[in-house]
Amino acid sequence: MTRTSRILDILAIIVLIGCVVIVTEAQIAEKYTQNPCVNKQTCRECIQTQSCAWCMATNFTDKPRCFHPSFAPLGACPEEFTWNPSNERTFIINRELSRASSIRGGGQMVSGGSYEAGSSYSASGSSYQSSQYGASAKGSSSSSSSFSAASGSIVQISPQKVNLKLRINEPYKLNFRYSQAEDYPVDLYYLMDLSKSMEDDKAKLSKLGALLSETMRNITSNFKLGFGSFVDKVLMPYVSTIPKKLEHPCDGCEAPYGYRNHMTLSVDTAKFSKEVEDAAVSGNLDAPEGGFDAIMQAIVCRDRIGWRDQARRLLVFSTDAGFHYAGDGKLGGVIEPNDGQCHLDSSGLYTHSTIQDYPSISQINHHVKKNSINVIFAVTQTQINVYKKLSQHIEGSSSAVLSNDSSNVVDLVRDEYNKISSSIEMKDTASSYVKINYYSACLNGSGPVLTSKCDGLKVGDIVSFFAEITVTECPADPKEWQQQIQIYPVGINETLTIDLEMLCSCPCENPNHPMYEVASEKCHDHGNYMCGICECNNSYFGNTCECSAASGTPVNQTVVCKADNDTISECNGRGTCVCGICECNKRQNPEEVVSGRFCECDNFSCDRHNSLVCSGPDHGTCNCGTCNCKPGWTGLACDCLASNETCKQPNSDGEICSGHGECECGVCKCKVTNEGRYSGKYCEKCPTCSRRCQDLKDCVQCQMYKTGPLKDEAACAANCTLFVPIGVEKIDMNDEKENGFPCAYYDDDDCRFKFRYTEIDGKIEVYAQQERECPPKVFMLGIVLGVIAAIVLVGLAILLLWKLLTTIHDRREFARFEKERMAAKWDAGENPIYRHATTTFKNPTYAGK
C-alpha cells in the first residue's frame, strides 16, 4: 500500500468520525432542547411559531413536517419544498430630509443617496444598520434630494413609506431619521375667552398683535395668524335666557354665543389687531366656559380656519376660567353627543352649540393627534393646575401662566413654541397585535437607548431612530393580517407609513396555489390536499383521509386520539392519529421509545444525574417519565443510596447523623435547633451550642469563685474531676482569635462570670476570668435617710421663707397706716365725715339791686 493511499484512508476515517460526532451532537441537542415546532400540525400553525419551517413534500410522513432548521436531521425536507419565510422590507417612498433651499424651491437637484423606491431587503430578525446611527449631524446642501428641490415639498422624516412582511415574535429594526427643517411654516390660531372678565386681556392683545407677528417672523418668515373667540352655550344654566339679558347680558356686552371664527389664518397683522379690537365681550352665568366646543371647531374646520398641510400648527387657548366637557350638556337639556364635525355658518358662527353636547377630553385628544396640532393653554394663575392636568391627557399640548391682562402673551407664545420645536417625540398608530419600541442616542453621540423622545434640538439637527417592530400574535380575522401603521412626530403633519403584512399563513393554503388540490386523490377524494397534508371532510379522518366514521354516531378523530378534553393536540403531539389509533413517532435513537395509548409515555424524559437518565442503567430505568430504581438506590433520578450506613459515625453507637440530622441520599443534612446549628460530616459539631457551657458552669463557680450549687468543698471535689479551671485576667467574649468556645453566666449575687473551654480528643481545658464582674454595692438605708433629711430641710426652708415674706408685708402695711394717720388734719371736736345738708352759691352778676 502506498503512502498516498494510507493518507486517503486516514482522511476518510477522520471524516467518518466527524460525521458521527455531528450526528451525536445533533441528537444530544434535540434530546435536551425543547423543540416547539414538532407539535404543529398545519403550515399556518408552524410559521406562526418563531423560527419554525414547514415541509410541503408529498412523501414526508415519517418525520414532523414542522421543524426547526437548526435541528434538521439528516435526510430532512428538500429545500425546494421548505417554506420558511423571513422578515422582508421594501422602500416605497424614501425622499431625503429637506433643507431651506428645498423649502423655497430654489435648491439644485443633488443626489441625496437615498434608497430607490421599490428596493427590497430581507433579513431574519435583523435589519440594515446605518453607520451613522445615533450621531447628530448638521444637514448640508448635499442632503436635499432632487424630488424635494423640484417640488418644493418639505421632508422632515425619512423614509416616508415602507412595506414590511413580518413573522410572529421575530423583531425587525427599521431605521429612520428626523430633522427640523429651516424656516418651517407656522400657523398660529389665537382662541380667546371673551367673557366679561377677559375684557382687559382683549384690549392688551389688540395692541400686541403686531409684536406677536414680528416675534414669530423672527423664528420663521412663513407665518400666519388667526383669531377666534368663545363664550358658552346660549342655554340655561350657562347663560341667562331672559330676553333682555340675551341682548345685553352685562354692561357694554353683546349677545352671548358659543364660538365664532373672527379671522382665518392670514399674514395680515393689522387685520388681526383690528379683529381683536372690534370683537365685543359677552357674559354668562356659571364659572366654566364652553372652550371645548371652540377647540373642537377650531381643529376640525381645517378649510375655514385655513390650516396648511405642511406647517407647524399652534392653537393658543386663552382663558381665566375652567371648562365644560362631555355630559355637562345635560344640564341644559342637550343629550346628543358631539360628532366631531365642522358646523360653522358663513359668518363663522358655531351653529350646533345648542344642539350637541360638549366634546370629551378623549375626543379632543383624538382630533388633536389626527390633525397634528399643538395646543398651548395660556391660562391665569388660578387655573394653571387644572390645565396642567388637562395637558397630560392631550398629546402635544402644554400649559403656561398668562398674566391677568395678557401682557405676557408674546413671551409666552415664543417660549412655548421654542419648547415644542426643540423637542421631538415619536408616536404610532399600531394595533394591539403589534409592539413597537423606539431607540435613539438623540444628540449624545453614544449608543442608542430605549426612548421615543429627544430634547435640545435645533434647526438642522438630524436625529436617527430605529423602531423595533414585533408582531406579537395573528388576529383571528385574516382581513387584519394587512395593517397600515403610522409613525409620526408629535405635532408634525408628516408620517412614516408602514404597510405591514403579517406572515400568518402559507401560500400553499391558498386554493390558487399549485400544491392545493380540492377533493384530491391523495386524500382518497375525501379532503383537500394542501401544503403536503390532507384536510379531511367531516366524516373522514386519517393522514390521507383513509378512515371513515362508522354509521350512526360518527367517530371524531380529534376526540379519539386525545386523553381528555383538556388535551390540545392529538396523540400529545408525539404521534399520528390513524383511524382513531395513535401511531407514536419514531426517534432517531432506536433506544428511545415513545409509547402509550396516546403516546403519553417515553423512556428518555425522566430525571437525569450526570447527564444520564435515571443515573444510568445500573441505577434504574425510565418508565413513562418516572425512574424505577433498582435495589439499593433511591431518589428521583435513582442517584441516592438506599442504605443509611454512610450517615453513621465510625466507632460510635450507630446513631444516624449523631441524632442531629437526617440522612438524605447517603449524606447527613444537619438540623438547626434552638441551641444552635450542627455541622460536620455526621452532624457531630455545634460551635454555637450552649449545652456544654451549661454542663461546666457549676464546676467553674465552685472551683474558681467558691459559689454556686456546688460551693461546698466536698460536693465540688466529688462532682468536678474532669478539669481544673485556669485563671486568666480577662475573657473577651467577642475575640475570635482566642481558642475555645466562650461562655458567660450570672450567679446568685448578680455577678457575671466568664470562661472559655476547649475539647480535644475528650480532654477539656477551661480558662476562667479570675474576678467576677459584680455591680457596685448600694447603701439603701443611707439613701432613704438622705432623702428624708432633704425633704425636711426643704420644708423648713420653705416655712422660713414664708415667715420672712409675711413679716415684711405686715411691717409695710403698718408703716403705711401710720403715715396716713399722721397726715390726717381735722378738728378733733367735729366729725370730719359730717357735711351740711345745704350749699350756698353766689351769683357773681347780682349786685343786690
C-alpha positions, 0 to 999 in steps of 0.5 A: 500500500502506498503512502498516498493511499494510507493518507486517503484512508486516514482522511476518510476515517477522520471524516467518518468520525466527524460525521458521527460526532455531528450526528451525536451532537445533533441528537444530544441537542434535540434530546435536551432542547425543547423543540416547539415546532414538532407539535404543529400540525398545519403550515399556518400553525408552524410559521406562526411559531418563531423560527419554525419551517414547514415541509410541503413534500408529498412523501414526508410522513415519517418525520414532523413536517414542522421543524426547526432548521437548526435541528434538521436531521439528516435526510430532512425536507428538500429545500425546494419544498421548505417554506420558511419565510423571513422578515422582508422590507421594501422602500416605497417612498424614501425622499431625503430630509429637506433643507431651506433651499428645498423649502423655497424651491430654489435648491439644485437637484443633488443626489441625496443617496437615498434608497430607490423606491421599490428596493427590497431587503430581507433579513431574519430578525435583523435589519440594515444598520446605518453607520451613522446611527445615533450621531447628530449631524448638521444637514448640508446642501448635499442632503436635499434630494432632487424630488424635494428641490423640484417640488418644493415639498418639505421632508422632515422624516425619512423614509416616508413609506415602507412595506414590511412582511413580518413573522410572529415574535421575530423583531425587525429594526427599521431605521429612520431619521428626523430633522427640523427643517429651516424656516418651517411654516407656522400657523398660529390660531389665537382662541380667546375667552371673551367673557366679561372678565377677559375684557382687559386681556382683549384690549392688551392683545389688540395692541400686541398683535403686531409684536406677536407677528414680528416675534414669530417672523423672527423664528420663521418668515412663513407665518400666519395668524388667526383669531377666534373667540368663545363664550358658552352655550346660549342655554340655561344654566350657562347663560341667562335666557331672559330676553333682555339679558340675551341682548345685553347680558352685562354692561357694554356686552353683546349677545352671548354665543358659543364660538365664532371664527373672527379671522382665518389664518392670514399674514395680515397683522393689522387685520388681526389687531383690528379683529381683536379690537372690534370683537365685543365681550359677552357674559354668562352665568356659571364659572366654566366656559364652553372652550371645548366646543371652540377647540373642537371647531377650531381643529376640525374646520381645517378649510375655514380656519385655513390650516396648511398641510405642511406647517407647524400648527399652534392653537393658543387657548386663552382663558381665566376660567375652567371648562365644560366637557362631555355630559355637562350638556345635560344640564341644559337639556342637550343629550346628543353627543358631539360628532366631531364635525365642522358646523360653522355658518358663513359668518363663522358662527358655531351653529350646533352649540345648542344642539350637541353636547360638549366634546370629551377630553378623549375626543379632543385628544383624538382630533388633536393627534389626527390633525397634528396640532399643538395646543398651548393653554395660556391660562391665569394663575388660578387655573394653571393646575387644572390645565396642567392636568388637562395637558397630560391627557392631550398629546402635544399640548402644554400649559403656561401662566398668562398674566391677568391682562395678557401682557405676557402673551408674546413671551409666552407664545415664543417660549412655548413654541421654542419648547415644542420645536426643540423637542421631538417625540415619536408616536404610532398608530399600531394595533394591539397585535403589534409592539413597537419600541423606539431607540435613539442616542438623540444628540449624545453621540453614544449608543442608542437607548430605549426612548421615543423622545429627544430634547435640545434640538435645533434647526438642522439637527438630524436625529436617527431612530430605529423602531423595533417592530414585533408582531406579537400574535395573528388576529383571528380575522385574516382581513387584519393580517394587512395593517397600515401603521403610522409613525409620526412626530408629535405635532408634525403633519408628516408620517412614516407609513408602514404597510405591514403584512403579517406572515400568518399563513402559507401560500400553499393554503391558498386554493390558487396555489399549485400544491392545493388540490380540492377533493384530491386523490391523495386524500382518497377524494375525501379532503383537500390536499394542501401544503403536503397534508390532507384536510379531511371532510367531516366524516373522514379522518386519517393522514390521507383521509383513509378512515371513515366514521362508522354509521350512526354516531360518527367517530371524531378523530380529534376526540379519539386520539386525545386523553381528555378534553383538556388535551390540545393536540392529538396523540400529545403531539408525539404521534399520528392519529390513524383511524382513531389509533395513535401511531407514536413517532419514531426517534432517531435513537432506536433506544428511545421509545415513545409509547402509550395509548396516546403516546403519553409515555417515553423512556428518555424524559425522566430525571437525569444525574450526570447527564444520564437518565435515571443515573444510568442503567445500573441505577434504574430505568425510565418508565413513562417519565418516572425512574424505577430504581433498582435495589439499593438506590433511591431518589428521583433520578435513582442517584441516592443510596438506599442504605443509611450506613454512610450517615453513621459515625465510625466507632460510635453507637450507630446513631444516624447523623449523631441524632442531629440530622437526617440522612438524605441520599447517603449524606447527613443534612444537619438540623438547626435547633434552638441551641444552635446549628450542627455541622460536620460530616455526621452532624457531630459539631455545634460551635454555637451550642450552649449545652456544654457551657451549661454542663461546666458552669457549676464546676467553674463557680465552685472551683474558681469563685467558691459559689454556686450549687456546688460551693461546698468543698466536698460536693465540688471535689466529688462532682468536678474531676474532669478539669481544673479551671485556669485563671486568666485576667480577662475573657473577651467574649467577642475575640475570635482569635482566642481558642475555645468556645466562650461562655458567660453566666450570672450567679446568685449575687448578680455577678457575671462570670466568664470562661472559655473551654476547649475539647480535644480528643475528650480532654477539656481545658477551661480558662476562667476570668479570675474576678467576677464582674459584680455591680457596685454595692448600694447603701439603701438605708443611707439613701432613704435617710438622705432623702428624708433629711432633704425633704425636711430641710426643704420644708423648713426652708420653705416655712422660713421663707414664708415667715420672712415674706409675711413679716415684711408685708405686715411691717409695710402695711403698718408703716403705711397706716401710720403715715396716713394717720399722721397726715390726717388734719381735722378738728378733733371736736367735729366729725370730719365725715359730717357735711351740711345738708345745704350749699350756698352759691353766689351769683357773681352778676347780682349786685343786690339791686 
